[in-house]
Amino acid sequence: MDSETPLSLLELRQRLFNNQLPVVGITPLGSSRFYISQPAFYAGVAIHAGNRVRPDIQDALAVTPHDRYREEDPYTDSFIQDFPIQIICRDSRFEYDVNRELERGIYDEHKKTWGLTVWQRPLTEKERQLSLAKHQEFHDLMDIITSYLLRQNRYAIIFDMHSYCYQRTARLPWYQDAKPEVNLGTKAVNQQLFAPVIEKFMRDLATTQIDSRRIRVLQNDVFFGGYLSRRLSAKFFDNVLVLALEFKKIFMDEWSGQLYPAILAALTDGFRRAVDQLLKDDFFHSQSL
């Protein structure tokens, strides 16, 4: 199946639960691309990696493509490119933001977001409804994926990949900036149940080195996790661990967009090593289905 082939969510569900793998395609409205190569109890999700804006509302946007790119999360899909289950959103968060509740998914036309004026004209009701339908489509997809993960194991893990800007006020080298290189947003998850494996994952991730310097990994320091984490944690509180990871944009120049491939490679390698250790933890295997 071609990766650009639309597949209804009903057909996707049927194929998954009948173990007709691999399944690769896009959702009917085009909000998301999915890759499911084999059964697993974990999935990687890059919800702000996309930067598309559909043609009929491009004239409504006041924010420039350059400024949009700075506040999106490019390259976050690189961290999960070897995962057996990947969900990658295709559209810009400036069209609709799936990490906000549906009623807040379209940025306010009367307020600035990250200091940016987003809209130069109001969206028509038809335009708004299509964006909101795409928002809902993504979360319906995540319900299917999460239920599928829980078919494989008593506990499931969602790696919710993000990045954040840190040079708004000063262009300090990353190691002189006080904010962590990785922030783990876990405020919504079941801490009583998952705290030990979260802490182990953080310790393993913090062994990552860049130019002989270890990165700093903190929990709920600059971000707490967004709507995806809150929604899935509330719905599957006793069974799903959502790890909302925010990587400081040390792997690129956040102002120009220039990529630093060696730093991105070091971060992705460190992340994958920590993931491998987490997936081997007895917690996820001693209590399997």
Secondary structure, DSSP 8 states (H G I E B T S, - for coil): --TT-B--HHHHHHHHHTT---EEEE-TTSSEEEEE-S--SEEEEETT---B--GGGGGGB-S-HHHHHHHS-TTGGGGGTT-SEEEEE-B-TTT--TTS-GGGSS--TTS-BTTB--BSS---HHHHHHHHHHHHHHHHHHHHHHHHHHHH-SSEEEEEEEEE---SS----TTTSSS-SEEEE-TTS-HHHHHHHHHHHHHHHTT-EETTEE--EEESSS----HHHHHHHHHTTTTEEEEEEEEESTTB-TTT--B-HHHHHHHHHHHHHHHHHHHH-HHHHTT--
